[in-house]
Structure formats: C-alpha cells, structure tokens
C-alpha cells in the first residue's frame, strides 16, 4: 500500500466513524465530491492544506493520517458530532472547537511532563 492509499484509507475510516458524508466533506473543503473520493481511494495525493483542515474537523493530528493502524494511533474520537443536516459553517465551527480541545490537551500533557521532570 502506498502513502496516498494509506492516507485515503484513514480519511475514509475517520469520515465514516464520525458519520460525515463525502458530500458534507466536499462542501466543507470547497471541492467536488469526486475529489474526496479520489483522495479516499488513494488515486490522488491530498494537498497539505486540505489534510490540515480535515485533521481539525476530525479532531486528530495530521500525522494520524499516516498511521498504518488507526486503532494504535492516539486518535480521540470522543468529540464526534453527528447530525444529518450539518452545514459547511457548522463543520467550520466543529473543526475550530476540536482544534482548541486538541491544543488544550497537548498543553496539559506538556505541563504534566514538565512538572514530573522537576
């Protein structure tokens, strides 16, 4: 499996696990649904800015998309938002919220590590 296929497999797995459709993701990214399909099946390389946007929406770190086994990755999907009629603006807000939470958790871990080292 090449890198594009690995990333695509993880993109699709996370999208499905969170209950998003390809159409919703396409609108959120400002691309065609077919492009989402190309990225998910690994036939095209997803541009880094789009990968970053999806990481924020899915609540994962970008490097998690490169993980061969997502179950092993530290993917925290507890912040799943499920709704059938989410708009692109809703997805933008969800992504911003998840990014804030991820950054908070990283800071908390860093501070705990720093305290333990003292």
Backbone as a printed PyTorch tensor [residue, N CA C, xyz], in Angstrom:
tensor([[[  0.8530,  -1.1710,   0.0000],
         [  0.0000,   0.0000,   0.0000],
         [  0.9040,   1.2410,   0.0000]],

        [[  0.6570,   2.1410,  -0.9570],
         [  1.4710,   3.3560,  -0.9970],
         [  0.9140,   4.3980,  -0.0160]],

        [[  1.6420,   5.5040,   0.1170],
         [  1.2740,   6.5270,   1.1010],
         [ -0.0940,   7.1420,   0.8230]],

        [[ -0.4040,   7.4260,  -0.4370],
         [ -1.7140,   8.0060,  -0.7740],
         [ -2.8470,   7.0510,  -0.4170]],

        [[ -2.6370,   5.7650,  -0.6400],
         [ -3.6580,   4.7690,  -0.2970],
         [ -3.8370,   4.6620,   1.2110]],

        [[ -2.7290,   4.7170,   1.9500],
         [ -2.7950,   4.6570,   3.4130],
         [ -3.5530,   5.8570,   3.9700]],

        [[ -3.1910,   7.0430,   3.4980],
         [ -3.8810,   8.2570,   3.9350],
         [ -5.3550,   8.1750,   3.5560]],

        [[ -5.6330,   7.7460,   2.3390],
         [ -7.0110,   7.6410,   1.8680],
         [ -7.8390,   6.6940,   2.7150]],

        [[ -7.2510,   5.5550,   3.0640],
         [ -7.9500,   4.5760,   3.9070],
         [ -8.3100,   5.1990,   5.2460]],

        [[ -7.3710,   5.9640,   5.8220],
         [ -7.6140,   6.6050,   7.1150],
         [ -8.6040,   7.7530,   7.0000]],

        [[ -8.5270,   8.5030,   5.9120],
         [ -9.5060,   9.5760,   5.6910],
         [-10.9140,   9.0040,   5.6530]],

        [[-11.0740,   7.9300,   4.9100],
         [-12.3940,   7.3200,   4.7850],
         [-12.8640,   6.7190,   6.1090]],

        [[-11.9740,   6.0300,   6.8080],
         [-12.3420,   5.4000,   8.0780],
         [-12.7940,   6.4450,   9.0950]],

        [[-12.0600,   7.5430,   9.2000],
         [-12.4200,   8.5920,  10.1620],
         [-13.7110,   9.2850,   9.7560]],

        [[-13.8520,   9.5560,   8.4680],
         [-15.0830,  10.2120,   7.9970],
         [-16.3060,   9.3570,   8.3340]],

        [[-16.2140,   8.0730,   8.0560],
         [-17.3420,   7.1770,   8.3250],
         [-17.5880,   7.0270,   9.8190]],

        [[-16.5060,   6.9180,  10.5880],
         [-16.6470,   6.7490,  12.0390],
         [-17.3500,   7.9560,  12.6620]],

        [[-17.1120,   9.1310,  12.0910],
         [-17.7280,  10.3490,  12.6180],
         [-19.0820,  10.6510,  11.9860]],

        [[-19.4800,   9.8560,  11.0250],
         [-20.8210,   9.9980,  10.4420],
         [-20.9630,  11.0830,   9.3920]],

        [[-19.8560,  11.5060,   8.7810],
         [-19.9280,  12.5130,   7.7270],
         [-20.0610,  11.8390,   6.3650]],

        [[-20.7110,  12.5210,   5.4390],
         [-20.7970,  12.0320,   4.0620],
         [-19.6950,  12.6870,   3.2340]],

        [[-19.4240,  12.0870,   2.0920],
         [-18.4530,  12.7040,   1.1860],
         [-18.9520,  14.0660,   0.7190]],

        [[-20.2410,  14.1970,   0.5330],
         [-20.8050,  15.4890,   0.1170],
         [-20.5400,  16.5670,   1.1650]],

        [[-20.7530,  16.2350,   2.4440],
         [-20.5100,  17.2110,   3.5130],
         [-19.0400,  17.6160,   3.5490]],

        [[-18.1600,  16.6480,   3.4070],
         [-16.7200,  16.9320,   3.4360],
         [-16.3310,  17.7900,   2.2350]],

        [[-16.8890,  17.4880,   1.0800],
         [-16.5840,  18.2670,  -0.1200],
         [-16.9830,  19.7300,   0.0510]],

        [[-18.1780,  19.9610,   0.5710],
         [-18.6390,  21.3390,   0.7890],
         [-17.7290,  22.0330,   1.8000]],

        [[-17.3880,  21.3330,   2.8820],
         [-16.5120,  21.9020,   3.9080],
         [-15.1510,  22.2930,   3.3320]],

        [[-14.6010,  21.4330,   2.4600],
         [-13.2820,  21.6990,   1.8790],
         [-13.3420,  22.6230,   0.6620]],

        [[-14.5430,  22.8390,   0.1390],
         [-14.6850,  23.6780,  -1.0490],
         [-14.2200,  22.9860,  -2.3180]],

        [[-14.4420,  21.6730,  -2.3880],
         [-14.0410,  20.8930,  -3.5560],
         [-15.2310,  20.0420,  -4.0090]],

        [[-15.0540,  19.3390,  -5.1110],
         [-16.0950,  18.4430,  -5.6080],
         [-16.0920,  17.1420,  -4.8150]],

        [[-17.2620,  16.5080,  -4.7200],
         [-17.3600,  15.2340,  -4.0120],
         [-16.4470,  14.1810,  -4.6430]],

        [[-16.3080,  14.2350,  -5.9660],
         [-15.4450,  13.2810,  -6.6650],
         [-14.0040,  13.3810,  -6.1790]],

        [[-13.5630,  14.5920,  -5.8580],
         [-12.1990,  14.7660,  -5.3600],
         [-12.0240,  14.0860,  -4.0010]],

        [[-13.0400,  14.1860,  -3.1550],
         [-12.9960,  13.4940,  -1.8640],
         [-12.8280,  12.0000,  -2.1140]],

        [[-13.5670,  11.4700,  -3.0670],
         [-13.4770,  10.0540,  -3.4160],
         [-12.0710,   9.6980,  -3.9050]],

        [[-11.4920,  10.5360,  -4.7570],
         [-10.1280,  10.2860,  -5.2470],
         [ -9.1300,  10.2330,  -4.0990]],

        [[ -9.2630,  11.1620,  -3.1610],
         [ -8.3530,  11.1870,  -2.0130],
         [ -8.5470,   9.9500,  -1.1420]],

        [[ -9.7990,   9.5610,  -0.9430],
         [-10.0780,   8.4210,  -0.0750],
         [ -9.6690,   7.0880,  -0.6940]],

        [[ -9.7070,   6.9830,  -2.0210],
         [ -9.2830,   5.7180,  -2.6200],
         [ -7.7900,   5.7240,  -2.9640]],

        [[ -7.1190,   6.8340,  -2.6620],
         [ -5.6690,   6.9130,  -2.8330],
         [ -5.1980,   7.1050,  -4.2490]],

        [[ -6.1070,   7.4730,  -5.1490],
         [ -5.6940,   7.6800,  -6.5330],
         [ -5.1170,   9.0750,  -6.7700]],

        [[ -5.2990,   9.9670,  -5.7910],
         [ -4.7080,  11.3150,  -5.8610],
         [ -4.1350,  11.6730,  -4.5030]],

        [[ -3.1000,  12.4930,  -4.5270],
         [ -2.4850,  12.9870,  -3.2940],
         [ -3.2870,  14.1680,  -2.7810]],

        [[ -3.7010,  14.0930,  -1.5320],
         [ -4.4600,  15.2000,  -0.9470],
         [ -3.5050,  16.3350,  -0.6000]],

        [[ -3.8280,  17.5660,  -0.9900],
         [ -2.9630,  18.7020,  -0.6580],
         [ -2.8790,  18.9080,   0.8660]],

        [[ -1.7390,  19.3320,   1.3190],
         [ -1.4930,  19.5310,   2.7500],
         [ -2.5130,  20.4560,   3.4210]],

        [[ -2.9030,  21.5830,   2.7980],
         [ -3.8950,  22.4470,   3.4640],
         [ -5.2290,  21.7380,   3.7010]],

        [[ -5.6300,  20.8650,   2.7720],
         [ -6.8800,  20.1280,   2.9500],
         [ -6.7270,  19.0770,   4.0510]],

        [[ -5.5630,  18.4490,   4.0920],
         [ -5.3020,  17.4570,   5.1410],
         [ -5.3500,  18.1160,   6.5140]],

        [[ -4.8210,  19.3200,   6.5990],
         [ -4.8350,  20.0720,   7.8480],
         [ -6.2660,  20.4190,   8.2650]],

        [[ -7.0830,  20.8490,   7.2990],
         [ -8.4900,  21.1650,   7.6030],
         [ -9.2360,  19.9310,   8.0970]],

        [[ -8.9700,  18.7940,   7.4670],
         [ -9.6410,  17.5580,   7.8860],
         [ -9.1610,  17.1070,   9.2600]],

        [[ -7.8860,  17.3080,   9.5560],
         [ -7.3750,  16.9550,  10.8840],
         [ -8.1300,  17.7420,  11.9550]],

        [[ -8.3560,  19.0120,  11.7000],
         [ -9.1030,  19.8360,  12.6540],
         [-10.5450,  19.3480,  12.7850]],

        [[-11.1740,  19.0500,  11.6660],
         [-12.5640,  18.6010,  11.7030],
         [-12.6980,  17.2520,  12.4060]],

        [[-11.7840,  16.3490,  12.1090],
         [-11.8670,  15.0050,  12.6830],
         [-11.3000,  14.9320,  14.0960]],

        [[-10.6410,  16.0010,  14.5320],
         [-10.1000,  16.0200,  15.8880],
         [ -8.8810,  15.1390,  16.0590]],

        [[ -8.0590,  15.0630,  15.0240],
         [ -6.8480,  14.2450,  15.0780],
         [ -5.6450,  15.1050,  14.6990]],

        [[ -4.4620,  14.5780,  14.9410],
         [ -3.2490,  15.2240,  14.4600],
         [ -3.0210,  14.7780,  13.0190]],

        [[ -2.3930,  15.6150,  12.2300],
         [ -2.1650,  15.2750,  10.8240],
         [ -1.3890,  13.9800,  10.6720]],

        [[ -0.4440,  13.7240,  11.5650],
         [  0.3540,  12.5030,  11.4330],
         [ -0.4750,  11.2430,  11.6570]],

        [[ -1.6480,  11.3580,  12.2730],
         [ -2.5140,  10.1930,  12.4490],
         [ -2.9900,   9.6420,  11.1000]],

        [[ -3.0670,  10.4850,  10.0770],
         [ -3.4750,  10.0170,   8.7550],
         [ -2.4400,   9.0680,   8.1500]],

        [[ -1.2000,   9.1110,   8.6480],
         [ -0.1210,   8.2750,   8.1210],
         [  0.0340,   6.9740,   8.9120]],

        [[ -0.7970,   6.7800,   9.9220],
         [ -0.7130,   5.6060,  10.7970],
         [ -1.2750,   4.3790,  10.0750]],

        [[ -0.5120,   3.2820,  10.1090],
         [ -0.9770,   2.0680,   9.4370],
         [ -2.1530,   1.4370,  10.1580]],

        [[ -2.2130,   1.6100,  11.4760],
         [ -3.3070,   1.0450,  12.2570],
         [ -3.8990,   2.1520,  13.1170]],

        [[ -5.0350,   2.6800,  12.7040],
         [ -5.6520,   3.7890,  13.4390],
         [ -6.0090,   3.4020,  14.8690]],

        [[ -6.2180,   2.1190,  15.1170],
         [ -6.5430,   1.6770,  16.4770],
         [ -5.3520,   1.8930,  17.4050]],

        [[ -4.1510,   1.8370,  16.8620],
         [ -2.9430,   2.0440,  17.6490],
         [ -2.6810,   3.5320,  17.8640]],

        [[ -3.0890,   4.3430,  16.8860],
         [ -2.8660,   5.7930,  16.9700],
         [ -3.6420,   6.3670,  18.1410]],

        [[ -3.1910,   7.5090,  18.5940],
         [ -3.8640,   8.1700,  19.7120],
         [ -5.0180,   9.0200,  19.2020]],

        [[ -5.8740,   8.4110,  18.4270],
         [ -6.9980,   9.1170,  17.8250],
         [ -8.1200,   9.1900,  18.8450]],

        [[ -8.4850,  10.4140,  19.1990],
         [ -9.5390,  10.6310,  20.1770],
         [-10.8040,  11.0440,  19.4420]],

        [[-11.7240,  10.1130,  19.3040],
         [-12.9580,  10.3980,  18.5780],
         [-14.1220,  10.6630,  19.5150]],

        [[-13.8140,  10.9860,  20.7430],
         [-14.8770,  11.2390,  21.7170],
         [-15.6750,  12.4820,  21.3640]],

        [[-15.1090,  13.3430,  20.5430],
         [-15.7900,  14.5860,  20.1930],
         [-16.5380,  14.4600,  18.8760]],

        [[-17.2200,  13.3770,  18.6980],
         [-17.9630,  13.1690,  17.4590],
         [-19.2560,  13.9610,  17.4840]],

        [[-19.5170,  14.6550,  16.4000],
         [-20.7560,  15.3910,  16.2270],
         [-21.5300,  14.6990,  15.1250]],

        [[-22.6960,  14.2200,  15.4330],
         [-23.4740,  13.5120,  14.4280],
         [-24.7870,  14.2490,  14.1860]],

        [[-25.0100,  14.5470,  12.9460],
         [-26.2670,  15.1670,  12.5480],
         [-26.3990,  15.0050,  11.0410]],

        [[-27.6070,  14.8280,  10.5850],
         [-27.8370,  14.6200,   9.1650],
         [-27.8040,  15.9080,   8.3620]],

        [[-28.0850,  17.0290,   8.9930],
         [-28.2180,  18.2660,   8.2340],
         [-27.1690,  19.3070,   8.6290]],

        [[-25.9330,  18.8740,   8.7740],
         [-24.8660,  19.8260,   9.0940],
         [-24.5370,  20.6610,   7.8660]],

        [[-24.3600,  21.9590,   8.0840],
         [-23.9680,  22.8600,   7.0120],
         [-22.4540,  23.0610,   7.0770]],

        [[-21.8890,  23.6040,   6.0120],
         [-20.4530,  23.8520,   5.9710],
         [-20.0260,  24.7500,   7.1260]],

        [[-20.8530,  25.7410,   7.4680],
         [-20.4990,  26.6370,   8.5780],
         [-20.4900,  25.8710,   9.9040]],

        [[-21.3710,  24.8750,  10.0430],
         [-21.3640,  24.0330,  11.2410],
         [-20.0490,  23.2550,  11.3260]],

        [[-19.6170,  22.7270,  10.1850],
         [-18.3740,  21.9600,  10.1640],
         [-17.1820,  22.8380,  10.5060]],

        [[-17.2100,  24.0810,  10.0410],
         [-16.1370,  25.0310,  10.3790],
         [-16.0600,  25.2310,  11.8890]],

        [[-17.2000,  25.4080,  12.5310],
         [-17.2360,  25.6180,  13.9820],
         [-16.8010,  24.3720,  14.7360]],

        [[-17.2170,  23.2140,  14.2710],
         [-16.7990,  21.9550,  14.8970],
         [-15.2870,  21.8090,  14.8100]],

        [[-14.7330,  22.0950,  13.6410],
         [-13.2910,  21.9780,  13.4450],
         [-12.5330,  22.9300,  14.3660]],

        [[-13.0000,  24.1510,  14.4950],
         [-12.3450,  25.1180,  15.3810],
         [-12.3930,  24.6500,  16.8260]],

        [[-13.5380,  24.1350,  17.2420],
         [-13.6940,  23.6490,  18.6110],
         [-12.7480,  22.4740,  18.8780]],

        [[-12.7050,  21.5210,  17.9550],
         [-11.8420,  20.3570,  18.1470],
         [-10.3770,  20.7490,  18.1770]],

        [[-10.0010,  21.7370,  17.3810],
         [ -8.6120,  22.2010,  17.3800],
         [ -8.2560,  22.8020,  18.7390]],

        [[ -9.1570,  23.5760,  19.3130],
         [ -8.9380,  24.1640,  20.6370],
         [ -8.7770,  23.0640,  21.6790]],

        [[ -9.6420,  22.0670,  21.6320],
         [ -9.5720,  20.9700,  22.6040],
         [ -8.2640,  20.2030,  22.4520]],

        [[ -7.8750,  19.8950,  21.2170],
         [ -6.6120,  19.1730,  20.9850],
         [ -5.4320,  19.9640,  21.5180]],

        [[ -5.4060,  21.2590,  21.2540],
         [ -4.3020,  22.0960,  21.7390],
         [ -4.2830,  22.1490,  23.2610]],

        [[ -5.4500,  22.2320,  23.8800],
         [ -5.5370,  22.2270,  25.3390],
         [ -4.9750,  20.9210,  25.9010]],

        [[ -5.3690,  19.8050,  25.3100],
         [ -4.8920,  18.5050,  25.7990],
         [ -3.3780,  18.3670,  25.6300]],

        [[ -2.8440,  18.8840,  24.5280],
         [ -1.3900,  18.8550,  24.3280],
         [ -0.6770,  19.6960,  25.3860]],

        [[ -1.2120,  20.8860,  25.6450],
         [ -0.5990,  21.7580,  26.6590],
         [ -0.6570,  21.1090,  28.0330]],

        [[ -1.7640,  20.5070,  28.3530],
         [ -1.9320,  19.8390,  29.6420],
         [ -0.9010,  18.7180,  29.7970]],

        [[ -0.6930,  17.9530,  28.7360],
         [  0.2960,  16.8760,  28.7730],
         [  1.6970,  17.4400,  28.9360]],

        [[  2.0150,  18.4870,  28.2110],
         [  3.3400,  19.1060,  28.3130],
         [  3.6000,  19.6420,  29.7130]],

        [[  2.5960,  20.2900,  30.2940],
         [  2.7510,  20.8230,  31.6420],
         [  2.9090,  19.7020,  32.6610]],

        [[  2.1890,  18.6280,  32.4800],
         [  2.3150,  17.4880,  33.3890],
         [  3.6970,  16.8680,  33.2800]],

        [[  4.2040,  16.7420,  32.0500],
         [  5.5420,  16.2040,  31.8470],
         [  6.5990,  17.1150,  32.4750]],

        [[  6.4020,  18.4230,  32.3320],
         [  7.3400,  19.3930,  32.9030],
         [  7.3320,  19.3070,  34.4240]],

        [[  6.1620,  19.1760,  35.0140],
         [  6.0430,  19.0730,  36.4740],
         [  6.7000,  17.7930,  36.9820]],

        [[  6.5200,  16.7220,  36.2420],
         [  7.1010,  15.4360,  36.6500],
         [  8.6180,  15.4640,  36.5770]],

        [[  9.1400,  16.2690,  35.6480],
         [ 10.5900,  16.3740,  35.4690],
         [ 11.2550,  17.2590,  36.5140]],

        [[ 10.4830,  18.0330,  37.2570],
         [ 11.0580,  18.9540,  38.2460],
         [ 11.4110,  18.2630,  39.5330]]])
